[in-house]
């Protein structure tokens, strides 16, 4: 076995000594000796092993231990487990060896971490279930796992492009919500920023540059804003620190995407934080409200933007008072008011609760959440995507508090409906629910509940769960209970779906072959034919445009615009007899297996590889895209920001590949543009003139509406590539009266 050279041994020792310096003030000699023993053991076990970046592997466990100690504030047991977390997986040592040398507690945590190791793949649901089961056994396992992921994200540069996209997507999809739920604010922000940087490097750098350009102006505004507040706090003899923080690049970008606004239209880029040194004899809540009163004496508050997370803390333990006020130069500024204890919990979440005496309340809240998750975990054989989607609903949502007629409080995610509350209270109540009464007013089961509602659930013995309830059930518990009611008939659905699929294929005169079924499964982004039959049988999927999906020739010339599945060239004629799978349009040149490590080039005259463009985001040549391998020889192309891709990155990340367009000049793609502006004479004429002057663009349909002086346009155009589209958008934006031109990915309306 190869050993490290002197320079590498020196590098390891330096890194370890830096780590010791940072933590030695926190621990006594006995604990430091345990940490030292763990390091010496792990260092010997990992001798000669290197990471992808070329540095000694042991540097990774040291870095994870540092995050565990400094950022999470955990104790010596967790630090030892962090140092040893890869020993069992990567070396010949077993859990028994760890237990003999470091005791049961450390061994149990290392065992939990070992079970969670490896890449997330199509067995995602199983891995995630294990992860959550360990969370309920010992929360430290999940905290160290998050620290491990944070360091992997910090050192992602040495990874190939397709791995970066996969790991960053998986982090955003799973680890960020977990960090959020455990209240690890600082780590959550860093994970988001690093994921954003590697997944969307251009957008990340653009926002960074815009923030940098406004720095001077921003600093002036902050100082102007803070000065009178500090003065008032000093006059009132309130001991506190006033600081400011910037909204993260990721949350700025998210807001730009969600609300369709520009960087300059985001008003809460700045937040000012006032952290009070609490006086012992007065309640912390009262002291925070006193400071709120001082702030709103100086600046006028925005009435709909006062948030009191002290009276009712968030489910992850977060406590704070938030108010948005009108600051100097007509800018809205968010002010956060909290005590030092609250600030510690806001930054370090679950780990910080151990330093304060009110841990029991938080543990109860965490237990409630874990119990909710456990119920969902008990659902057998749930499909990976379905499980992930439902789990995310439980994980990320802000909570609202509701009251039963007797005054008992029930917490549910924001956006929950009457049916969610019914199932939260009891399965039977959900199954028989017909509506509810809120403030003596009858509401349907789809009614969205608001914080503070007192709700009486109404039932009927004749009621049974309906499939359409899934459209408005938002909690994982309600959704899984409704699905359970239908899973009893799963076999019936699969048989019925099989008949319907076969009938639909006969109607378009296509053979019932494995290849044709694969195309349909790939088109709807499903996992296998049972799922296809089940979804069709239950009425979730309608088999429309089968001709188009199967890539059959059509006499209609317009088909070339929107038939986005490129068929492989037909197999050259030979004397060999045809097999059943090679009848009709199936006789094709044998496809090449796609190399996942290389960037997949999208060519206009693709002859030996099938690719199709995803219906969910409708990419066109020139858009930033990535590919999803539905089979070894077929790629579905998605835009990089597509919501479906988020799912694939975490569930089937090993099937994601980098993709890039070559020049497309012949093929055209249907694209939708939305126009908004102020109506004036001749504006419609100008819009159509600009489009018709661009020879590479044809119009399919144009619709204009004007209402009370506001002008709206909906254009369906055939476009060769993104450059042509951006050029057209730039020309349209120059028309007097047009305020905004935006691309709409939905082509179905």
C-alpha positions in Angstrom: 0.0 0.0 0.0 1.2 3.5 -0.9 1.9 5.8 2.1 1.9 9.6 2.3 5.1 11.5 1.7 6.6 14.0 4.2 4.9 17.0 2.7 1.5 15.3 2.8 2.0 14.2 6.5 3.0 17.8 7.3 -0.2 19.1 5.6 -2.4 16.7 7.6 -0.7 17.6 10.9 -1.1 21.3 10.2 -4.8 20.9 9.4 -5.4 18.9 12.5 -3.5 21.4 14.8 -5.5 24.3 13.3 -8.7 22.3 14.2 -7.4 21.6 17.8 -6.6 25.3 18.3 -10.2 26.2 17.3 -11.8 23.8 19.7 -9.5 23.4 22.7 -11.1 26.2 24.8 -14.4 24.3 24.7 -13.2 20.9 26.0 -11.5 19.5 29.1 -8.4 17.3 28.8 -10.3 14.0 28.9 -12.5 15.0 26.0 -9.6 16.3 24.0 -7.7 13.0 24.6 -10.7 11.1 23.1 -10.7 13.4 20.0 -6.9 12.9 19.7 -7.3 9.1 19.9 -10.1 9.2 17.2 -7.9 11.3 14.9 -4.8 9.1 15.3 -6.9 6.0 14.6 -8.6 7.5 11.5 -5.4 8.9 10.2 -3.7 5.5 10.3 -6.8 3.9 8.7 -6.9 6.4 5.8 -3.1 6.4 5.2 -2.3 6.7 1.5 -5.9 7.3 0.4 -6.6 10.5 -1.5 -9.7 12.5 -2.6 -10.5 13.4 -6.2 -8.8 16.8 -5.6 -5.5 14.9 -4.9 -5.3 15.9 -1.2 -5.1 13.3 1.6 -8.6 11.8 2.4 -8.2 12.4 6.2 -8.5 16.2 5.5 -12.2 15.7 4.7 -13.1 14.1 8.1 -11.1 16.8 9.9 -13.1 19.5 8.0 -16.4 17.8 8.8 -15.4 17.6 12.5 -14.6 21.3 12.5 -18.1 22.1 11.1 -19.7 19.8 13.7 -17.7 21.5 16.5 -17.8 25.2 15.5 -20.9 25.6 13.3 -23.1 23.1 15.0 -21.6 23.4 18.5 -21.9 19.6 19.2 -19.9 17.8 21.8 -16.9 15.4 21.9 -18.9 12.3 21.0 -20.2 13.9 17.8 -16.7 15.2 16.9 -15.2 11.7 17.3 -18.0 10.2 15.2 -17.3 12.9 12.5 -13.6 12.1 12.4 -14.4 8.3 12.1 -17.4 8.6 9.8 -15.8 7.0 6.7 -13.5 4.5 8.5 -16.0 1.6 8.3 -17.0 2.2 4.7 -13.5 2.9 3.3 -11.1 0.7 5.3 -11.0 -2.9 6.7 -12.2 -1.8 10.2 -15.7 -2.8 11.4 -18.3 -1.2 13.7 -17.3 -3.7 16.4 -13.7 -2.3 16.2 -15.1 1.2 16.7 -17.3 0.1 19.6 -14.3 -1.6 21.3 -12.1 1.5 21.0 -14.6 4.4 21.3 -17.7 3.1 23.1 -21.3 2.3 22.1 -22.5 5.9 21.5 -19.8 6.8 18.9 -20.2 3.4 17.3 -24.0 3.9 16.9 -23.5 7.3 15.2 -20.8 5.9 12.9 -23.0 3.0 12.0 -25.9 5.3 11.2 -23.6 7.5 9.0 -22.2 4.4 7.2 -25.8 3.2 6.3 -26.4 6.6 4.8 -23.3 6.7 2.7 -23.0 6.5 -1.1 -24.7 8.3 -3.9 -28.4 8.9 -4.1 -29.8 6.9 -7.0 -33.1 5.4 -8.1 -33.3 3.7 -4.7 -33.7 7.2 -3.3 -36.9 6.6 -1.4 -35.2 3.7 0.5 -32.1 5.8 1.3 -34.3 8.7 2.4 -36.4 6.5 4.6 -33.2 5.1 6.3 -32.0 8.7 6.8 -35.3 9.7 8.5 -35.4 6.6 10.6 -31.9 7.5 11.9 -33.1 11.0 12.5 -35.6 9.7 15.0 -33.0 7.4 16.6 -30.3 10.1 17.1 -30.5 13.5 15.6 -26.7 13.8 15.8 -26.4 11.4 12.8 -28.3 13.7 10.6 -26.5 16.8 11.8 -23.1 15.1 11.0 -24.5 14.0 7.6 -25.4 17.7 6.8 -21.9 18.8 7.9 -20.4 16.1 5.6 -22.5 17.4 2.7 -21.5 21.0 3.5 -17.8 20.1 3.2 -18.4 18.1 0.0 -20.1 21.2 -1.5 -17.2 23.4 -0.4 -14.8 21.2 -2.3 -17.0 20.5 -5.4 -14.6 22.2 -7.8 -12.5 19.1 -8.4 -15.6 17.1 -9.6 -16.5 16.7 -13.3 -19.4 18.9 -14.7 -22.2 16.2 -14.6 -21.3 15.2 -11.0 -21.4 18.9 -10.0 -24.9 19.3 -11.4 -26.1 16.1 -9.8 -24.6 16.8 -6.3 -25.8 20.5 -6.3 -29.3 19.5 -7.4 -29.5 16.7 -4.8 -28.3 19.2 -2.1 -31.0 21.8 -3.0 -33.7 19.1 -3.1 -32.9 17.3 0.1 -30.2 18.7 2.3 -31.4 22.4 2.2 -34.9 21.5 3.4 -33.4 19.2 6.1 -31.1 22.0 7.3 -34.1 24.4 7.2 -36.3 22.0 9.3 -33.6 21.5 11.9 -33.2 25.3 12.1 -29.6 25.4 10.7 -30.0 28.8 9.1 -26.3 29.6 8.4 -25.6 26.2 7.0 -28.8 26.2 4.9 -27.8 29.5 3.3 -24.3 28.2 2.5 -25.6 25.0 1.0 -28.0 27.0 -1.2 -25.3 29.4 -2.3 -22.8 26.7 -3.2 -25.5 24.7 -5.0 -26.6 27.8 -7.0 -23.0 28.6 -7.8 -22.3 25.1 -9.4 -25.7 24.6 -10.9 -26.3 28.0 -12.5 -22.8 29.6 -12.6 -23.7 32.4 -15.0 -26.8 33.6 -13.1 -24.8 33.4 -9.8 -22.0 35.6 -11.1 -24.4 38.1 -12.6 -26.2 38.6 -9.3 -22.9 38.8 -7.5 -21.8 41.5 -9.9 -25.0 43.5 -9.4 -24.7 43.3 -5.6 -21.1 44.4 -5.9 -22.1 47.4 -8.1 -24.6 48.6 -5.5 -22.3 48.1 -2.5 -21.4 51.8 -1.9 -25.0 53.0 -2.3 -26.2 50.2 0.0 -23.6 51.0 2.8 -24.7 54.6 2.8 -28.3 53.6 3.1 -27.6 51.2 5.9 -25.6 53.7 7.9 -28.4 56.4 7.4 -31.0 53.8 8.4 -29.2 52.5 11.5 -28.0 55.8 13.0 -31.4 57.0 14.6 -32.2 53.4 15.8 -28.8 53.1 17.6 -29.3 56.6 19.1 -32.7 55.6 20.4 -31.5 52.3 21.9 -28.7 54.1 23.7 -31.1 56.7 25.1 -33.3 53.9 26.4 -30.3 52.1 27.9 -31.0 48.9 25.8 -27.8 46.9 25.4 -27.8 45.5 21.9 -25.9 45.0 18.6 -27.3 46.3 15.3 -26.0 44.6 12.2 -27.1 44.2 8.6 -27.2 41.2 6.3 -27.7 40.8 2.5 -30.3 38.5 1.1 -28.4 35.6 -0.4 -27.8 35.4 -4.2 -29.9 32.2 -4.3 -32.9 33.7 -2.6 -32.6 36.8 -4.8 -32.6 34.6 -7.9 -35.5 32.5 -6.6 -37.6 35.6 -6.1 -36.7 36.8 -9.6 -37.8 33.4 -11.0 -41.0 33.0 -8.9 -42.3 36.5 -9.2 -40.9 37.3 -12.7 -39.3 40.5 -11.4 -35.9 42.0 -12.2 -33.0 42.5 -9.7 -33.9 46.1 -9.1 -37.6 45.3 -8.3 -36.7 43.2 -5.3 -37.2 45.5 -2.3 -36.0 43.3 0.6 -32.4 42.7 -0.5 -31.4 44.3 2.8 -32.3 43.2 6.4 -31.2 44.9 9.6 -30.9 42.7 12.7 -31.1 44.0 16.3 -29.9 41.5 18.9 -30.7 42.5 22.5 -28.8 41.5 25.5 -31.9 40.4 27.5 -32.4 41.8 31.1 -33.0 38.9 33.5 -36.2 40.1 35.3 -38.3 41.0 32.3 -39.8 38.6 29.7 -37.8 38.4 26.4 -41.0 38.8 24.4 -41.8 42.1 26.1 -38.2 43.4 25.6 -38.4 42.6 21.8 -41.8 44.3 21.5 -40.4 47.4 23.3 -37.6 47.6 20.6 -40.3 47.1 17.8 -42.1 50.1 19.3 -38.9 52.2 19.1 -38.3 51.2 15.5 -41.9 52.0 14.3 -41.7 55.4 16.1 -38.8 56.2 13.7 -40.0 54.5 10.5 -43.5 53.7 9.3 -44.1 49.9 9.2 -45.8 48.1 6.3 -48.9 46.7 8.0 -49.0 43.4 6.2 -45.3 42.6 6.9 -45.2 42.2 10.7 -44.3 38.7 11.7 -44.4 37.5 15.4 -42.3 34.3 15.7 -41.9 34.8 19.4 -45.5 34.2 20.6 -45.7 31.2 18.2 -42.2 30.0 17.2 -41.7 28.2 13.9 -41.6 24.4 13.9 -37.8 24.4 13.8 -37.6 26.5 17.0 -36.9 29.9 15.2 -38.0 32.9 17.4 -37.8 36.5 16.2 -39.9 39.6 15.5 -39.9 40.8 11.9 -41.1 44.1 10.6 -40.7 45.8 7.2 -40.5 49.5 7.4 -40.1 52.4 4.9 -36.5 53.6 5.3 -34.6 56.6 3.7 -34.8 57.2 -0.1 -38.2 55.3 -0.2 -36.6 51.9 0.3 -38.3 49.1 2.2 -36.0 47.5 4.8 -36.7 44.4 6.9 -35.9 44.7 10.6 -35.4 41.5 12.7 -35.5 41.9 16.5 -34.4 39.1 18.8 -32.5 38.3 22.0 -29.0 36.7 22.1 -30.5 33.3 22.9 -33.0 33.5 20.0 -30.1 34.6 17.7 -28.0 31.6 18.7 -31.0 29.2 18.0 -31.7 31.0 14.7 -28.1 30.4 13.5 -27.4 27.0 15.0 -30.9 25.5 15.2 -31.4 22.2 17.0 -27.8 22.0 18.3 -28.2 25.3 20.1 -31.2 24.1 22.1 -29.0 21.9 24.1 -27.3 25.0 25.6 -30.6 26.3 26.9 -33.1 25.0 29.4 -36.1 25.0 27.2 -34.9 22.0 25.1 -38.0 19.9 26.1 -40.5 22.2 24.3 -38.5 22.0 21.1 -37.9 18.2 21.4 -41.7 17.8 21.7 -42.2 19.8 18.5 -39.4 17.8 16.8 -41.0 14.5 18.0 -44.4 15.6 16.5 -42.7 16.2 13.2 -40.7 13.0 13.3 -43.9 11.1 14.2 -45.6 12.7 11.2 -42.7 11.5 9.0 -42.7 8.0 10.6 -46.4 7.6 9.7 -45.5 8.4 6.1 -42.5 6.0 6.2 -44.8 3.2 7.1 -46.5 3.4 3.7 -45.0 0.3 1.9 -43.6 0.3 -1.6 -44.2 4.0 -2.3 -42.7 5.1 -5.6 -39.5 7.1 -5.2 -40.8 10.3 -6.8 -44.2 10.1 -5.0 -42.5 9.6 -1.7 -40.0 12.5 -2.3 -42.7 14.9 -3.3 -44.9 14.1 -0.3 -42.0 14.1 2.0 -40.9 17.6 0.8 -44.4 18.9 1.6 -43.8 18.0 5.2 -40.3 19.2 5.3 -40.1 22.7 3.9 -43.5 24.3 4.6 -43.9 27.1 7.0 -46.5 26.1 9.6 -49.9 27.5 10.5 -51.7 26.9 13.8 -55.3 25.9 13.8 -57.8 25.3 16.6 -60.4 22.5 17.0 -63.9 23.4 18.4 -62.6 22.5 21.9 -59.7 24.8 21.6 -56.9 22.2 21.0 -54.2 23.5 18.7 -53.0 21.6 15.6 -50.0 22.7 13.5 -50.1 22.1 9.7 -48.0 23.3 6.8 -49.0 26.6 5.2 -51.4 26.1 2.4 -53.2 23.2 4.1 -56.8 22.6 3.3 -59.8 21.2 5.3 -59.1 17.7 4.1 -55.5 17.9 5.4 -56.8 18.9 8.8 -59.4 16.1 8.8 -56.7 13.4 8.1 -54.3 15.0 10.6 -56.8 14.5 13.4 -57.9 11.0 12.3 -57.9 8.8 9.2 -61.6 8.0 9.6 -62.5 11.7 9.9 -60.6 12.3 6.6 -62.3 9.4 4.8 -65.8 10.6 5.8 -65.1 14.4 5.5 -67.7 16.4 3.5 -66.6 20.0 4.5 -66.1 22.2 7.6 -67.4 25.2 9.5 -65.1 28.2 10.1 -66.6 31.0 12.1 -70.1 29.6 11.6 -69.5 29.6 7.8 -69.7 26.4 5.7 -66.6 25.8 3.6 -65.8 22.9 1.1 -63.1 20.3 1.7 -60.8 22.1 -0.7 -60.9 25.4 1.3 -57.4 26.7 2.2 -57.0 27.3 5.9 -55.5 30.4 7.5 -53.4 30.8 10.6 -55.7 31.0 13.7 -58.8 29.5 12.1 -61.1 27.5 14.4 -62.3 24.6 12.4 -65.2 22.1 12.9 -64.9 19.1 10.5 -68.2 17.9 9.1 -68.6 14.2 8.1 -71.1 11.8 6.5 -71.3 8.1 6.8 -72.0 7.9 3.0 -68.8 9.8 2.1 -65.8 7.8 0.6 -62.4 9.2 -0.4 -62.3 10.6 -4.0 -59.4 10.6 -6.4 -59.8 14.4 -7.1 -59.0 15.1 -3.4 -55.3 14.6 -4.4 -55.6 17.9 -6.3 -56.0 19.9 -3.1 -54.6 17.6 -0.4 -51.2 19.1 0.5 -49.8 17.2 3.5 -48.0 13.9 3.0 -50.3 12.2 5.6 -53.5 13.2 3.8 -52.1 12.3 0.3 -50.8 8.9 1.4 -54.2 8.1 3.1 -56.1 9.0 0.0 -53.7 7.0 -2.1 -54.0 4.1 0.3 -57.7 4.0 -0.4 -57.0 3.5 -4.1 -54.0 1.3 -3.7 -56.4 -1.5 -2.6 -57.5 -1.5 -6.2 -54.1 -1.2 -7.7 -54.2 -4.6 -9.5 -57.5 -3.6 -11.0 -56.1 -0.3 -12.2 -53.0 -1.9 -13.7 -55.2 -4.4 -15.7 -57.5 -1.7 -16.8 -54.6 0.6 -17.7 -52.9 -2.2 -19.8 -56.1 -2.6 -21.8 -56.4 1.1 -22.4 -52.7 1.5 -23.5 -53.0 -1.5 -25.9 -56.3 -0.1 -27.3 -54.7 3.3 -27.8 -51.7 1.8 -29.6 -54.1 -0.2 -31.9 -56.0 3.0 -32.7 -52.9 4.6 -34.1 -52.0 1.3 -35.8 -48.7 1.0 -33.8 -47.5 -2.5 -32.7 -47.5 -3.3 -28.9 -43.7 -3.7 -28.6 -41.3 -3.1 -25.7 -39.8 -0.3 -27.7 -43.1 1.6 -28.2 -43.9 1.2 -24.5 -40.4 2.5 -23.6 -41.1 5.7 -25.8 -44.4 6.3 -24.0 -42.8 5.7 -20.5 -39.9 8.1 -21.4 -42.3 10.7 -22.7 -44.3 10.9 -19.5 -41.1 10.6 -17.4 -42.2 7.4 -15.7 -40.1 4.5 -14.3 -41.7 1.4 -15.7 -44.7 -0.1 -17.6 -46.6 -1.0 -14.4 -46.5 2.7 -13.4 -47.7 3.6 -16.9 -50.6 1.1 -16.7 -51.4 2.2 -13.1 -51.4 6.0 -14.0 -53.6 5.4 -17.1 -55.9 3.0 -15.3 -56.4 5.5 -12.4 -57.2 8.3 -14.8 -54.0 10.3 -14.0 -52.7 10.1 -17.6 -54.5 10.6 -20.9 -52.9 9.0 -23.9 -53.1 11.9 -26.4 -50.9 12.5 -29.5 -49.6 8.9 -29.5 -48.5 9.5 -33.2 -46.3 12.3 -32.0 -44.9 10.4 -29.0 -44.0 7.4 -31.1 -42.3 9.6 -33.7 -44.5 8.3 -36.6 -44.5 10.1 -39.9 -47.5 12.4 -40.4 -48.9 13.8 -43.7 -49.4 17.2 -42.0 -46.5 19.5 -42.9 -46.8 21.6 -39.7 -45.9 18.5 -37.7 -42.2 19.2 -38.3 -42.6 22.2 -36.0 -43.8 20.4 -33.0 -42.8 16.8 -33.5 -39.9 16.8 -31.1 -38.9 13.1 -31.1 -36.2 12.4 -33.6 -36.3 8.9 -35.0 -33.3 6.9 -35.6 -32.4 5.9 -39.2 -33.9 2.7 -40.4 -31.8 -0.4 -40.3 -30.0 -1.1 -43.5 -31.7 -3.9 -45.5 -30.1 -7.3 -44.8 -31.1 -10.9 -45.4 -31.6 -11.3 -41.6 -35.2 -12.1 -40.6 -37.1 -9.5 -38.6 -37.7 -10.0 -34.9 -41.0 -9.0 -33.4 -39.5 -5.9 -31.9 -38.2 -4.8 -35.3 -41.5 -4.6 -37.2 -43.0 -1.5 -38.9 -41.2 1.7 -37.9 -39.1 -0.2 -35.4 -36.6 -1.4 -37.9 -33.8 1.0 -37.0 -30.1 1.3 -36.8 -28.9 -0.2 -33.5 -28.7 2.7 -31.1 -25.4 3.6 -29.5 -25.2 3.6 -25.7 -24.7 7.1 -24.5 -21.5 8.0 -22.5 -22.7 9.7 -19.3 -19.2 11.3 -18.7 -19.3 13.3 -22.0 -21.4 16.3 -22.8 -24.3 15.1 -25.0 -24.4 17.2 -28.2 -27.8 18.0 -29.6 -27.5 17.9 -33.4 -30.2 18.8 -35.9 -29.7 15.7 -38.1 -29.4 13.2 -35.2 -29.3 9.8 -36.9 -28.2 7.1 -34.4 -29.4 8.5 -31.0 -32.9 9.4 -29.9 -33.5 12.5 -27.9 -36.7 14.3 -27.1 -37.5 17.7 -25.6 -39.4 17.7 -22.3 -43.0 18.9 -22.4 -42.8 20.4 -18.9 -40.4 23.2 -19.9 -40.3 23.1 -23.7 -36.6 24.0 -24.3 -35.5 25.4 -27.7 -32.0 25.3 -29.3 -29.7 27.7 -27.4 -31.5 27.4 -24.0 -29.3 26.1 -21.2 -30.2 22.5 -20.9 -29.3 19.2 -19.2 -30.3 15.6 -20.2 -32.1 12.8 -18.4 -31.3 9.3 -19.6 -34.7 7.6 -19.8 -33.0 4.5 -21.3 -29.4 3.9 -22.2 -29.9 5.2 -25.7 -32.6 7.9 -25.2 -32.2 11.4 -23.6 -35.0 13.7 -22.5 -33.8 17.3 -22.7 -34.9 19.7 -19.9 -34.0 23.4 -19.3 -31.6 23.6 -16.3 -34.1 25.5 -14.1 -36.9 23.0 -14.7 -38.8 21.8 -11.6 -38.9 18.2 -12.9 -35.1 18.2 -13.1 -35.0 19.0 -9.4 -36.7 15.7 -8.8 -34.5 13.8 -11.1 -31.3 15.2 -9.7 -32.1 13.8 -6.3 -33.9 10.6 -7.3 -32.1 9.5 -10.4 -29.0 11.8 -10.3 -26.9 9.1 -11.9 -29.0 9.4 -15.1 -28.4 13.1 -15.5 -25.9 14.2 -18.2 -24.5 17.5 -19.4 -26.0 18.5 -22.8 -25.3 21.3 -25.3 -26.9 22.5 -28.5 -25.2 22.7 -31.9 -26.5 25.1 -34.5 -30.2 24.5 -35.5 -31.3 26.2 -38.7 -34.0 24.0 -40.4 -36.2 22.7 -37.5 -38.6 25.1 -35.9 -40.0 25.0 -32.3 -43.3 26.3 -30.9 -42.6 29.0 -28.4 -45.0 31.3 -26.4 -44.4 34.9 -25.6 -46.5 37.1 -23.2 -46.6 40.9 -23.8 -47.7 43.5 -21.3 -47.9 47.2 -21.6 -50.1 50.3 -22.1 -52.6 50.4 -24.9 -52.2 53.0 -27.7 -53.2 53.3 -31.3 -51.3 51.1 -33.7 -49.4 49.0 -31.1 -50.8 45.7 -32.4 -49.7 46.6 -35.9 -46.2 47.4 -34.7 -45.9 44.1 -32.9 -47.0 42.0 -35.9 -44.7 44.0 -38.2 -41.6 43.4 -36.0 -42.4 39.6 -36.0 -43.1 39.4 -39.8 -39.8 41.3 -40.6 -37.8 38.5 -38.9 -37.7 35.9 -41.7 -36.7 33.0 -39.4 -39.9 33.3 -37.3 -43.5 32.3 -38.3 -46.6 33.1 -36.3 -49.1 30.3 -35.4 -51.5 32.4 -33.4 -51.7 35.9 -31.9 -54.2 37.1 -29.4 -54.4 40.7 -28.0 -56.6 41.9 -25.1 -57.0 45.5 -23.9 -58.7 46.4 -20.6 -58.9 49.8 -19.0 -55.8 51.0 -20.9 -53.7 47.9 -20.2 -52.5 45.9 -23.2 -51.8 42.1 -23.1 -50.6 39.9 -25.9 -50.3 36.1 -26.2 -48.1 35.0 -29.1 -47.4 31.4 -30.4 -44.4 31.5 -32.7 -42.2 29.0 -34.5 -38.6 29.7 -33.7 -35.3 28.1 -34.8 -33.2 28.9 -31.7 -32.8 31.0 -28.6 -30.7 33.6 -30.3 -33.5 34.4 -32.7 -35.9 34.5 -29.8 -33.7 36.9 -27.7 -33.2 39.1 -30.7 -37.0 39.3 -31.2 -37.7 40.0 -27.5 -35.1 42.9 -27.6 -36.9 44.3 -30.7 -40.4 44.0 -29.1 -39.2 45.6 -25.8 -38.2 48.7 -27.8 -41.8 49.3 -29.0 -43.2 52.3 -27.2 -45.8 51.2 -24.7 -44.5 47.7 -24.2 -43.6 47.3 -20.6 -42.6 43.6 -20.4 -42.0 40.7 -22.8 -41.6 37.3 -21.2 -41.4 33.7 -22.4 -44.1 31.2 -21.2 -43.1 27.6 -21.0 -46.7 26.4 -20.9 -47.8 25.7 -24.5 -51.1 24.0 -23.6 -53.4 27.0 -22.9 
